[in-house]
Amino acid sequence: MAAKEKKSFVLRIDGAMYDALERWAADEFRSVNGQMEWIISKALRDAGREKKVKEKRDEKK
C-alpha cells in the first residue's frame, strides 16, 4: 500500500487563534499540525465530503 501523499501550504491565523489551537492540541496530545488535520478531517466527514476525497485518491492509484 502506498503512503498517503502529504501536501504543505501556508496558513495565516491571528495569534489568539493559534494560542487556542495550541492549547487544544496539547490537551489532545497532538501537535498543532495534527490537530489541524483532525479538525479538517472531522469537518469533511460532518459535511459529507470525505467520501469524495477518498474517491479522488483511489482514482489516482
C-alpha positions as CSV (number, residue, x, y, z in Angstrom):
1,M,0.0,0.0,0.0
2,A,1.4,3.4,-1.0
3,A,1.9,6.1,1.6
4,K,-0.5,9.0,1.5
5,E,1.0,12.0,-0.3
6,K,1.2,14.9,2.1
7,K,0.8,18.4,0.8
8,S,2.1,21.5,2.5
9,F,0.7,25.1,2.5
10,V,1.0,28.3,4.4
11,L,-1.8,29.2,6.8
12,R,-2.0,32.6,8.4
13,I,-4.1,33.0,11.5
14,D,-4.1,35.5,14.3
15,G,-2.1,34.9,17.4
16,A,-5.0,34.4,19.7
17,M,-6.5,31.7,17.5
18,Y,-3.1,29.9,17.2
19,D,-2.7,30.0,21.0
20,A,-6.2,28.5,21.5
21,L,-5.4,25.8,18.9
22,E,-2.0,25.1,20.5
23,R,-3.7,24.6,23.9
24,W,-6.4,22.4,22.4
25,A,-3.7,20.3,20.6
26,A,-1.8,19.9,23.9
27,D,-5.0,18.7,25.7
28,E,-5.5,16.0,23.0
29,F,-1.7,15.0,23.0
30,R,-1.4,16.1,19.4
31,S,0.9,18.6,17.5
32,V,-0.8,21.7,16.2
33,N,-0.4,20.3,12.7
34,G,-2.0,17.0,13.8
35,Q,-4.9,18.9,15.4
36,M,-5.5,20.9,12.2
37,E,-5.6,17.7,10.2
38,W,-8.1,16.2,12.7
39,I,-10.3,19.3,12.6
40,I,-10.3,19.4,8.8
41,S,-11.0,15.6,8.6
42,K,-13.9,15.9,11.0
43,A,-15.3,18.9,9.1
44,L,-15.1,16.9,5.8
45,R,-16.9,14.0,7.4
46,D,-19.6,16.2,9.0
47,A,-20.2,17.9,5.7
48,G,-20.4,14.6,3.8
49,R,-17.4,15.4,1.7
50,E,-14.9,12.9,2.9
51,K,-16.1,10.1,0.6
52,K,-15.4,12.4,-2.4
53,V,-11.8,12.9,-1.2
54,K,-11.3,9.2,-0.8
55,E,-12.7,8.6,-4.3
56,K,-10.3,11.1,-5.8
57,R,-7.4,9.4,-4.0
58,D,-8.4,6.0,-5.3
59,E,-8.7,7.4,-8.9
60,K,-5.0,8.5,-8.7
61,K,-3.8,4.9,-7.9
